[in-house]
Amino acid sequence: MPIFRKKPLEVEAEQFTDKTKDRVLTWMTGNHYADFEDGVPTLRFMTIHGDEAVARLGDWVVKDGAPGAYYPVKDSVFIKTYEAV
């Protein structure tokens, strides 16, 4: 799994795309499932705060180190905020 750094925090992240959706589902732990919105794959999961999050194709799924701490980040935000390690 590629590693990225949010200055100064290092996180694991994977972009949710048609090519990587199965890998992302396998990588994540906890309560998550694949779904569809208007025929397009989405990934739904609970955040550590108990809120449902949705990752759409092109979004990044970020794991910040705490068990089950995943959250979606839009690609444009991810590119501005994180750099590859």
C-alpha positions in Angstrom: 0.0 0.0 0.0 1.5 3.4 -0.9 2.5 5.6 2.0 1.9 9.4 2.0 2.7 12.1 4.5 0.4 14.9 5.7 2.8 17.3 7.0 4.0 16.3 9.5 1.8 13.2 10.0 2.4 10.0 7.9 -0.7 8.1 6.8 -1.6 5.2 4.6 -3.8 6.1 1.7 -5.2 4.6 -1.5 -7.2 6.3 -4.2 -10.6 4.7 -4.8 -10.9 4.0 -8.5 -12.4 1.4 -10.8 -8.9 -0.3 -10.8 -8.3 -0.2 -7.1 -11.8 -0.6 -5.5 -11.3 -4.3 -4.7 -7.9 -3.6 -3.1 -9.3 -0.8 -1.0 -12.1 -3.0 0.2 -9.6 -5.7 1.2 -7.2 -3.2 2.9 -9.9 -1.6 5.1 -10.9 -3.1 8.4 -14.1 -2.5 10.2 -17.6 -1.7 9.0 -17.5 -0.8 5.3 -19.2 -2.0 2.1 -19.3 -1.3 -1.6 -22.5 0.4 -2.9 -23.7 2.2 -6.0 -24.9 5.7 -6.6 -26.6 6.2 -10.0 -24.8 3.1 -11.2 -21.4 4.3 -10.1 -19.4 2.4 -7.4 -19.1 4.1 -4.0 -17.5 3.0 -0.7 -19.5 3.5 2.5 -18.0 3.2 5.9 -18.3 4.5 9.5 -15.7 7.0 10.8 -14.3 6.7 14.3 -16.8 9.5 15.2 -19.7 7.3 14.3 -20.6 9.2 11.1 -21.2 7.5 7.8 -18.6 8.5 5.2 -18.8 8.0 1.4 -15.8 7.7 -0.9 -16.7 8.2 -4.6 -14.5 7.2 -7.5 -11.4 9.4 -7.6 -11.5 10.1 -3.8 -8.7 8.9 -1.6 -9.3 6.8 1.5 -6.9 7.8 4.3 -6.0 5.8 7.4 -4.4 7.9 10.0 -3.0 5.2 12.3 -5.8 4.7 14.8 -7.6 1.4 14.5 -10.5 1.8 12.1 -9.7 5.5 11.5 -10.5 5.9 7.8 -11.9 9.0 6.1 -12.4 10.1 2.5 -10.5 13.0 0.9 -11.3 14.5 -2.5 -8.4 14.1 -4.9 -7.9 17.9 -5.3 -7.6 18.3 -1.5 -5.3 15.2 -1.2 -2.9 16.5 -3.8 -2.6 19.9 -2.0 -2.3 18.3 1.5 -0.2 15.2 1.1 3.1 14.3 -0.5 4.5 10.8 -1.2 7.1 9.5 1.2 
